[in-house]
């Protein structure tokens, strides 16, 4: 198994409970992105292209409610 995959999946509940047959597919399909503070990587209402895991740092989730915006 690739060390790159090992580093990010040591404590991953989803990965630990996935069948070993899927591990190669996960490894070939994974994309690691680095996001700077304040940068958006998902917009509300857009199609999601996968599952996102946060390995380091924090994420704020903003919900638009009419004219108001809430941090969930």
QUIBELJO-V342137 format. One record per residue. PSI is psi in radians with two decimals (NA if undefined). Layout:
BEGIN
PSI
PSI
END
This chain:
BEGIN
2.58
2.39
-0.59
-0.76
-0.72
-0.74
-0.65
-0.10
0.16
-0.74
0.45
2.02
-0.78
-0.79
-0.73
-0.48
0.29
2.54
2.46
-0.46
-0.42
-0.24
-0.70
-0.69
-0.74
-0.76
-0.70
-0.48
-0.19
2.55
2.22
2.18
2.57
2.23
2.31
2.81
2.26
-0.14
2.36
2.49
-0.17
2.33
2.49
2.31
-0.13
2.75
2.35
2.37
0.09
-2.77
2.36
2.32
2.35
2.02
-0.44
2.33
-2.88
2.77
2.35
2.36
2.06
2.31
2.19
2.24
1.54
-2.12
-0.18
2.71
2.28
2.55
2.08
NA
END
